[in-house]
């Protein structure tokens, strides 16, 4: 994992902690979301940023419905 990717995971992990994930679970969730964003970006021919935004919106919507 590159330094840039580690930084993205760390930053996104903080979002998951704020949403209630444990400190141990948050980096795993962040890494999984970023991996899926990369897959979606390829599948849909969109940027990784756009794919990440789409997935985060889904996370927030699911959290609100919980």
Biopython code that builds the backbone (N, CA, C, O; Angstrom):
import numpy as np
from Bio.PDB.StructureBuilder import StructureBuilder

atoms = [
    (1, "UNK", "N", (0.851, -1.176, 0.000)),
    (1, "UNK", "CA", (0.000, 0.000, 0.000)),
    (1, "UNK", "C", (0.899, 1.242, 0.000)),
    (1, "UNK", "O", (1.852, 1.332, 0.773)),
    (2, "UNK", "N", (0.583, 2.176, -0.862)),
    (2, "UNK", "CA", (1.387, 3.392, -0.965)),
    (2, "UNK", "C", (1.083, 4.336, 0.199)),
    (2, "UNK", "O", (0.078, 4.188, 0.894)),
    (3, "UNK", "N", (1.960, 5.291, 0.391)),
    (3, "UNK", "CA", (1.744, 6.285, 1.449)),
    (3, "UNK", "C", (0.466, 7.071, 1.204)),
    (3, "UNK", "O", (-0.269, 7.395, 2.137)),
    (4, "UNK", "N", (0.213, 7.374, -0.067)),
    (4, "UNK", "CA", (-0.997, 8.131, -0.402)),
    (4, "UNK", "C", (-2.247, 7.319, -0.049)),
    (4, "UNK", "O", (-3.218, 7.864, 0.476)),
    (5, "UNK", "N", (-2.218, 6.028, -0.337)),
    (5, "UNK", "CA", (-3.361, 5.164, -0.025)),
    (5, "UNK", "C", (-3.527, 5.029, 1.490)),
    (5, "UNK", "O", (-4.650, 5.049, 1.996)),
    (6, "UNK", "N", (-2.425, 4.894, 2.207)),
    (6, "UNK", "CA", (-2.508, 4.819, 3.680)),
    (6, "UNK", "C", (-3.152, 6.080, 4.251)),
    (6, "UNK", "O", (-3.955, 6.009, 5.181)),
    (7, "UNK", "N", (-2.795, 7.230, 3.689)),
    (7, "UNK", "CA", (-3.361, 8.496, 4.151)),
    (7, "UNK", "C", (-4.861, 8.539, 3.859)),
    (7, "UNK", "O", (-5.639, 8.983, 4.703)),
    (8, "UNK", "N", (-5.268, 8.088, 2.694)),
    (8, "UNK", "CA", (-6.701, 8.047, 2.356)),
    (8, "UNK", "C", (-7.453, 7.129, 3.310)),
    (8, "UNK", "O", (-8.537, 7.468, 3.785)),
    (9, "UNK", "N", (-6.879, 5.983, 3.584)),
    (9, "UNK", "CA", (-7.516, 5.040, 4.516)),
    (9, "UNK", "C", (-7.625, 5.674, 5.891)),
    (9, "UNK", "O", (-8.671, 5.587, 6.534)),
    (10, "UNK", "N", (-6.550, 6.313, 6.348)),
    (10, "UNK", "CA", (-6.564, 6.946, 7.669)),
    (10, "UNK", "C", (-7.647, 8.017, 7.756)),
    (10, "UNK", "O", (-8.388, 8.080, 8.736)),
    (11, "UNK", "N", (-7.734, 8.856, 6.727)),
    (11, "UNK", "CA", (-8.728, 9.929, 6.735)),
    (11, "UNK", "C", (-10.149, 9.369, 6.698)),
    (11, "UNK", "O", (-11.019, 9.815, 7.446)),
    (12, "UNK", "N", (-10.373, 8.401, 5.833)),
    (12, "UNK", "CA", (-11.700, 7.817, 5.721)),
    (12, "UNK", "C", (-12.061, 7.023, 6.975)),
    (12, "UNK", "O", (-13.230, 6.959, 7.356)),
    (13, "UNK", "N", (-11.070, 6.423, 7.609)),
    (13, "UNK", "CA", (-11.316, 5.688, 8.849)),
    (13, "UNK", "C", (-11.895, 6.615, 9.915)),
    (13, "UNK", "O", (-12.748, 6.203, 10.701)),
    (14, "UNK", "N", (-11.439, 7.853, 9.943)),
    (14, "UNK", "CA", (-11.965, 8.809, 10.916)),
    (14, "UNK", "C", (-13.453, 9.062, 10.700)),
    (14, "UNK", "O", (-14.203, 9.253, 11.657)),
    (15, "UNK", "N", (-13.873, 9.062, 9.442)),
    (15, "UNK", "CA", (-15.304, 9.216, 9.141)),
    (15, "UNK", "C", (-16.076, 8.032, 9.723)),
    (15, "UNK", "O", (-17.130, 8.212, 10.333)),
    (16, "UNK", "N", (-15.552, 6.832, 9.533)),
    (16, "UNK", "CA", (-16.228, 5.655, 10.064)),
    (16, "UNK", "C", (-16.261, 5.657, 11.597)),
    (16, "UNK", "O", (-17.242, 5.212, 12.192)),
    (17, "UNK", "N", (-15.215, 6.146, 12.229)),
    (17, "UNK", "CA", (-15.208, 6.259, 13.691)),
    (17, "UNK", "C", (-16.314, 7.222, 14.127)),
    (17, "UNK", "O", (-17.036, 6.955, 15.087)),
    (18, "UNK", "N", (-16.439, 8.336, 13.418)),
    (18, "UNK", "CA", (-17.488, 9.310, 13.750)),
    (18, "UNK", "C", (-18.877, 8.720, 13.557)),
    (18, "UNK", "O", (-19.836, 9.143, 14.202)),
    (19, "UNK", "N", (-18.978, 7.740, 12.665)),
    (19, "UNK", "CA", (-20.262, 7.094, 12.435)),
    (19, "UNK", "C", (-20.519, 5.952, 13.414)),
    (19, "UNK", "O", (-21.589, 5.344, 13.395)),
    (20, "UNK", "N", (-19.529, 5.659, 14.277)),
    (20, "UNK", "CA", (-19.743, 4.662, 15.319)),
    (20, "UNK", "C", (-18.917, 3.393, 15.203)),
    (20, "UNK", "O", (-19.060, 2.491, 16.028)),
    (21, "UNK", "N", (-18.055, 3.304, 14.195)),
    (21, "UNK", "CA", (-17.204, 2.117, 14.072)),
    (21, "UNK", "C", (-16.108, 2.161, 15.130)),
    (21, "UNK", "O", (-15.712, 3.235, 15.583)),
    (22, "UNK", "N", (-15.630, 1.001, 15.512)),
    (22, "UNK", "CA", (-14.531, 0.952, 16.475)),
    (22, "UNK", "C", (-13.239, 1.399, 15.805)),
    (22, "UNK", "O", (-13.134, 1.402, 14.579)),
    (23, "UNK", "N", (-12.269, 1.772, 16.610)),
    (23, "UNK", "CA", (-10.961, 2.189, 16.092)),
    (23, "UNK", "C", (-10.306, 1.060, 15.294)),
    (23, "UNK", "O", (-9.592, 1.319, 14.326)),
    (24, "UNK", "N", (-10.542, -0.173, 15.693)),
    (24, "UNK", "CA", (-9.958, -1.322, 14.989)),
    (24, "UNK", "C", (-10.696, -1.614, 13.685)),
    (24, "UNK", "O", (-10.078, -1.996, 12.691)),
    (25, "UNK", "N", (-11.992, -1.438, 13.689)),
    (25, "UNK", "CA", (-12.803, -1.769, 12.529)),
    (25, "UNK", "C", (-12.754, -0.683, 11.452)),
    (25, "UNK", "O", (-12.857, -0.994, 10.266)),
    (26, "UNK", "N", (-12.603, 0.562, 11.837)),
    (26, "UNK", "CA", (-12.682, 1.687, 10.904)),
    (26, "UNK", "C", (-11.688, 1.605, 9.746)),
    (26, "UNK", "O", (-12.094, 1.831, 8.606)),
    (27, "UNK", "N", (-10.402, 1.293, 9.974)),
    (27, "UNK", "CA", (-9.488, 1.216, 8.824)),
    (27, "UNK", "C", (-9.842, 0.082, 7.859)),
    (27, "UNK", "O", (-9.612, 0.195, 6.655)),
    (28, "UNK", "N", (-10.392, -0.992, 8.379)),
    (28, "UNK", "CA", (-10.803, -2.108, 7.517)),
    (28, "UNK", "C", (-11.964, -1.654, 6.628)),
    (28, "UNK", "O", (-11.971, -1.908, 5.424)),
    (29, "UNK", "N", (-12.933, -0.989, 7.229)),
    (29, "UNK", "CA", (-14.066, -0.480, 6.465)),
    (29, "UNK", "C", (-13.608, 0.522, 5.410)),
    (29, "UNK", "O", (-14.074, 0.495, 4.271)),
    (30, "UNK", "N", (-12.698, 1.397, 5.796)),
    (30, "UNK", "CA", (-12.185, 2.407, 4.868)),
    (30, "UNK", "C", (-11.472, 1.763, 3.691)),
    (30, "UNK", "O", (-11.690, 2.151, 2.543)),
    (31, "UNK", "N", (-10.632, 0.795, 3.965)),
    (31, "UNK", "CA", (-9.899, 0.113, 2.896)),
    (31, "UNK", "C", (-10.857, -0.615, 1.967)),
    (31, "UNK", "O", (-10.669, -0.609, 0.751)),
    (32, "UNK", "N", (-11.879, -1.239, 2.528)),
    (32, "UNK", "CA", (-12.857, -1.952, 1.704)),
    (32, "UNK", "C", (-13.627, -0.977, 0.814)),
    (32, "UNK", "O", (-13.862, -1.257, -0.361)),
    (33, "UNK", "N", (-14.018, 0.159, 1.373)),
    (33, "UNK", "CA", (-14.762, 1.140, 0.594)),
    (33, "UNK", "C", (-13.894, 1.677, -0.542)),
    (33, "UNK", "O", (-14.371, 1.820, -1.668)),
    (34, "UNK", "N", (-12.638, 1.973, -0.263)),
    (34, "UNK", "CA", (-11.754, 2.492, -1.302)),
    (34, "UNK", "C", (-11.487, 1.452, -2.385)),
    (34, "UNK", "O", (-11.384, 1.793, -3.563)),
    (35, "UNK", "N", (-11.375, 0.195, -1.990)),
    (35, "UNK", "CA", (-11.177, -0.867, -2.980)),
    (35, "UNK", "C", (-12.398, -0.959, -3.888)),
    (35, "UNK", "O", (-12.269, -1.044, -5.109)),
    (36, "UNK", "N", (-13.578, -0.942, -3.286)),
    (36, "UNK", "CA", (-14.814, -1.009, -4.082)),
    (36, "UNK", "C", (-14.958, 0.220, -4.966)),
    (36, "UNK", "O", (-15.442, 0.118, -6.093)),
    (37, "UNK", "N", (-14.546, 1.373, -4.473)),
    (37, "UNK", "CA", (-14.611, 2.593, -5.282)),
    (37, "UNK", "C", (-13.743, 2.449, -6.527)),
    (37, "UNK", "O", (-14.134, 2.879, -7.613)),
    (38, "UNK", "N", (-12.582, 1.854, -6.374)),
    (38, "UNK", "CA", (-11.725, 1.613, -7.530)),
    (38, "UNK", "C", (-12.384, 0.696, -8.541)),
    (38, "UNK", "O", (-12.286, 0.911, -9.749)),
    (39, "UNK", "N", (-13.059, -0.332, -8.037)),
    (39, "UNK", "CA", (-13.765, -1.259, -8.921)),
    (39, "UNK", "C", (-14.911, -0.567, -9.657)),
    (39, "UNK", "O", (-15.090, -0.748, -10.862)),
    (40, "UNK", "N", (-15.684, 0.230, -8.913)),
    (40, "UNK", "CA", (-16.799, 0.951, -9.527)),
    (40, "UNK", "C", (-16.310, 1.950, -10.567)),
    (40, "UNK", "O", (-16.920, 2.110, -11.624)),
    (41, "UNK", "N", (-15.219, 2.610, -10.260)),
    (41, "UNK", "CA", (-14.666, 3.585, -11.194)),
    (41, "UNK", "C", (-14.342, 2.918, -12.525)),
    (41, "UNK", "O", (-14.619, 3.472, -13.589)),
    (42, "UNK", "N", (-13.761, 1.738, -12.462)),
    (42, "UNK", "CA", (-13.443, 1.002, -13.692)),
    (42, "UNK", "C", (-14.708, 0.538, -14.400)),
    (42, "UNK", "O", (-14.843, 0.705, -15.613)),
    (43, "UNK", "N", (-15.633, -0.044, -13.645)),
    (43, "UNK", "CA", (-16.860, -0.579, -14.229)),
    (43, "UNK", "C", (-17.694, 0.500, -14.908)),
    (43, "UNK", "O", (-18.243, 0.284, -15.988)),
    (44, "UNK", "N", (-17.784, 1.654, -14.275)),
    (44, "UNK", "CA", (-18.666, 2.726, -14.753)),
    (44, "UNK", "C", (-17.934, 3.813, -15.533)),
    (44, "UNK", "O", (-18.546, 4.768, -16.010)),
    (45, "UNK", "N", (-16.628, 3.656, -15.656)),
    (45, "UNK", "CA", (-15.813, 4.642, -16.358)),
    (45, "UNK", "C", (-15.995, 6.043, -15.751)),
    (45, "UNK", "O", (-16.232, 7.023, -16.457)),
    (46, "UNK", "N", (-15.877, 6.097, -14.427)),
    (46, "UNK", "CA", (-15.953, 7.355, -13.693)),
    (46, "UNK", "C", (-14.681, 7.492, -12.860)),
    (46, "UNK", "O", (-13.891, 6.553, -12.763)),
    (47, "UNK", "N", (-14.492, 8.655, -12.267)),
    (47, "UNK", "CA", (-13.308, 8.854, -11.437)),
    (47, "UNK", "C", (-13.462, 8.119, -10.106)),
    (47, "UNK", "O", (-14.574, 7.839, -9.657)),
    (48, "UNK", "N", (-12.325, 7.815, -9.490)),
    (48, "UNK", "CA", (-12.375, 7.179, -8.170)),
    (48, "UNK", "C", (-13.009, 8.104, -7.144)),
    (48, "UNK", "O", (-13.672, 7.643, -6.215)),
    (49, "UNK", "N", (-12.811, 9.393, -7.306)),
    (49, "UNK", "CA", (-13.423, 10.363, -6.389)),
    (49, "UNK", "C", (-14.936, 10.280, -6.483)),
    (49, "UNK", "O", (-15.631, 10.254, -5.467)),
    (50, "UNK", "N", (-15.443, 10.239, -7.707)),
    (50, "UNK", "CA", (-16.893, 10.145, -7.896)),
    (50, "UNK", "C", (-17.437, 8.832, -7.338)),
    (50, "UNK", "O", (-18.497, 8.813, -6.712)),
    (51, "UNK", "N", (-16.725, 7.751, -7.558)),
    (51, "UNK", "CA", (-17.146, 6.456, -7.038)),
    (51, "UNK", "C", (-17.129, 6.448, -5.514)),
    (51, "UNK", "O", (-18.044, 5.923, -4.880)),
    (52, "UNK", "N", (-16.087, 7.032, -4.928)),
    (52, "UNK", "CA", (-15.994, 7.111, -3.465)),
    (52, "UNK", "C", (-17.149, 7.933, -2.910)),
    (52, "UNK", "O", (-17.759, 7.563, -1.907)),
    (53, "UNK", "N", (-17.443, 9.042, -3.562)),
    (53, "UNK", "CA", (-18.548, 9.894, -3.130)),
    (53, "UNK", "C", (-19.869, 9.132, -3.168)),
    (53, "UNK", "O", (-20.674, 9.236, -2.244)),
    (54, "UNK", "N", (-20.090, 8.373, -4.227)),
    (54, "UNK", "CA", (-21.314, 7.580, -4.359)),
    (54, "UNK", "C", (-21.441, 6.582, -3.221)),
    (54, "UNK", "O", (-22.505, 6.445, -2.617)),
    (55, "UNK", "N", (-20.352, 5.889, -2.933)),
    (55, "UNK", "CA", (-20.386, 4.894, -1.859)),
    (55, "UNK", "C", (-20.577, 5.546, -0.491)),
    (55, "UNK", "O", (-21.308, 5.023, 0.350)),
    (56, "UNK", "N", (-19.928, 6.673, -0.270)),
    (56, "UNK", "CA", (-20.103, 7.359, 1.018)),
    (56, "UNK", "C", (-21.533, 7.831, 1.206)),
    (56, "UNK", "O", (-22.067, 7.769, 2.313)),
    (57, "UNK", "N", (-22.155, 8.300, 0.144)),
    (57, "UNK", "CA", (-23.559, 8.696, 0.228)),
    (57, "UNK", "C", (-24.414, 7.506, 0.648)),
    (57, "UNK", "O", (-25.330, 7.645, 1.458)),
    (58, "UNK", "N", (-24.106, 6.332, 0.088)),
    (58, "UNK", "CA", (-24.854, 5.133, 0.458)),
    (58, "UNK", "C", (-24.638, 4.781, 1.925)),
    (58, "UNK", "O", (-25.573, 4.368, 2.611)),
    (59, "UNK", "N", (-23.420, 4.941, 2.401)),
    (59, "UNK", "CA", (-23.121, 4.677, 3.811)),
    (59, "UNK", "C", (-23.918, 5.614, 4.701)),
    (59, "UNK", "O", (-24.527, 5.177, 5.678)),
    (60, "UNK", "N", (-23.919, 6.913, 4.367)),
    (60, "UNK", "CA", (-24.642, 7.885, 5.171)),
    (60, "UNK", "C", (-26.144, 7.621, 5.149)),
    (60, "UNK", "O", (-26.813, 7.726, 6.177)),
    (61, "UNK", "N", (-26.671, 7.278, 3.972)),
    (61, "UNK", "CA", (-28.101, 6.980, 3.868)),
    (61, "UNK", "C", (-28.464, 5.743, 4.692)),
    (61, "UNK", "O", (-29.492, 5.721, 5.369)),
    (62, "UNK", "N", (-27.622, 4.726, 4.631)),
    (62, "UNK", "CA", (-27.878, 3.515, 5.403)),
    (62, "UNK", "C", (-27.807, 3.815, 6.900)),
    (62, "UNK", "O", (-28.599, 3.290, 7.683)),
    (63, "UNK", "N", (-26.865, 4.651, 7.286)),
    (63, "UNK", "CA", (-26.712, 5.011, 8.701)),
    (63, "UNK", "C", (-27.943, 5.765, 9.203)),
    (63, "UNK", "O", (-28.392, 5.541, 10.327)),
    (64, "UNK", "N", (-28.484, 6.649, 8.382)),
    (64, "UNK", "CA", (-29.667, 7.412, 8.772)),
    (64, "UNK", "C", (-30.890, 6.520, 8.902)),
    (64, "UNK", "O", (-31.776, 6.776, 9.717)),
    (65, "UNK", "N", (-30.928, 5.477, 8.095)),
    (65, "UNK", "CA", (-32.061, 4.556, 8.143)),
    (65, "UNK", "C", (-31.958, 3.549, 9.264)),
    (65, "UNK", "O", (-32.927, 2.845, 9.549)),
    (66, "UNK", "N", (-30.793, 3.462, 9.915)),
    (66, "UNK", "CA", (-30.584, 2.467, 10.978)),
    (66, "UNK", "C", (-31.273, 2.860, 12.267)),
    (66, "UNK", "O", (-31.194, 2.132, 13.256)),
]
sb = StructureBuilder()
sb.init_structure("model")
sb.init_model(0)
sb.init_chain("A")
sb.init_seg("    ")
for serial, (resi, resn, name, xyz) in enumerate(atoms, 1):
    if name == "N":
        sb.init_residue(resn, " ", resi, " ")
    sb.init_atom(name, np.array(xyz, "f"), 0.0, 1.0, " ", f" {name:<3s}", serial, name[0])
structure = sb.get_structure()
